[in-house]
């Protein structure tokens, strides 16, 4: 069975959970001055697969 994230990734242009969770962590980290290198790496790696 595919996860909702997998299904979202199969639909070109569809917003996915990575945007919701990863994007939020990156935005809040930037606002609060907290480095989030692991999240940034995962987020950018997955974003490139779209």
N, C-alpha and C positions, 0 to 999 in steps of 0.2 A: 504494500500500500504506500502510495506517495504522500509525503507531508504537504501541508498547505504551502510551505516555502518552495518545495520542488514544483508544485503545480503553478505557482506564481511565476517562477523563473522560466517556465515553458511558454508563457504568453508575452510576446514582445511588447514593451512599453508599460506593462502592468506594474503598479507599485507593489512592493513586497514587504515582508516583515523586517528585512535587513534595513530598509529605509527607516522604518518606524523605530526599531530598537537601536541599531548601530548608529543611525543618523542622530538620534536623540542623545545618545551617550557622547558622541563627538561634539555636538553643539553645546551640551551642558559642561563638558570638560573644558572647552574653549572659554566659555563664559566665566567659569570658576577658576581658571588657571590650573587645571589638573591635566597632566599629560595622559593620553590614552593610546599609546603606541600599538598595543595588541589589537584593540578594537579597530584602529585606523587601518592596520595591515589586513585584517580579515575583511573589513568593509570594502576596502579598495580592491582586494583580490576577488571578492564575490561580485562586485560591481562590474569588473572587467569581463566577467563571464556572460553578461547579458547581451 
